[in-house]
């Protein structure tokens, strides 16, 4: 009996299928065209980064930022009353941390590695931020307050699942407290809303417009699907007319025409008129977003609720509308992010939000020509605000388990 062996192979060993080298060979250098394209893109990206770093550390004049930080964040808010802004920031930080912890109650760990890295970056930024030492300590304290509140909310949420229902009430109570701190009265020195500016005015107008446009958008969406012809026609006409107009024209209408439709003894502030314009504009787009969510709900849901004896209002409030809003969360938050970005148009009607304050700073002879530094800074602020809204949207989706 003879035993035969396979002939010795002279081919090279197989290429590794795992690891970063294998991934690059498979995805970036799998053909001569992709290899050339990868090299060109890496060269372009690398030269851009190198030129930006060279400009940022050798040519840019960043002193325009620390010299105008109060204007960027609070506008002409009285310096002697800054403590009220810090109290409001601490209150919002505590509520935001609680919300974060409760939304993440199902997570096995609250402070994962990415979260710890993010908190470390925030703390480092607070330490090196070009502000007086007292403000650096206050910013660092706000970061620690968010982390501590999140841990407490996580502990409470995991042990008391129904505690999250009180968060909405806490946020609702925080709104009048915020208005009291910012506007004054009832023992505090009054502050004219015209003295607000920068990030304070941007966030205030955005939040109030979101709170007002959300219920109005729901009513318009329901009205467009109403079986009553008058309500359906009026809702459809409003949505189509407003969506056919640019936001700038609506802001001009709100700032110029609204006073003509109210009694002469009532004078609305320009900020209030801007909020009215943003609310009316956003509600029309929000109505279409919510209507899409309503149409995604199977008809069997309505038929089943009627079989159980539920009335139409109860069917809408308990079954249809919660599901429609849940599936519409990404589109709704995207619309709210657009609203935040659209506040830059308030400069046209004379309000000094972030972009308006930046234009006023650039008009100072001391800072003429510092466009790149100023616009990069406000761009960073808008990115942080928009990313925070996007991150909160994802956490809310995970908490509501919207995946199917």
Secondary structure, DSSP 8 states (H G I E B T S, - for coil): ----------S------SSHHHHHHHHTSSSHHHHHHHHHHHHHHHHHHHHHHHIIIII--THHHHTTHHHHHHTT--GGGHHHHHHHHHHHHHHHHHHHHHHTTTSS-SS-HHHHHHHHHHHHHHHHSSS-HHHHHHHHHHHHHHHHHHHHHHHHHHH-GGGGHHHHHHHHHHHHHHHHHHH-BTTB----GGG--HHHHHHHHHHHHHHHHHHHHHHHHHHHT-SSHHHHHHHHHHHHHHHTS-HHHHHHIIIIIGGGGS-TT----HHHHHHHHHHHHHHHHHHHHHHHHHHTS-HHHHHHHHHTT--HHHHIIIIIHHHHHHHTHHHHHHHHHHHHHHGGGGGGGT--BHHHHHHHHHTSGGGTT-HHHHHHHHHHHHHHHHHHHHHHHHHHHHHHT---
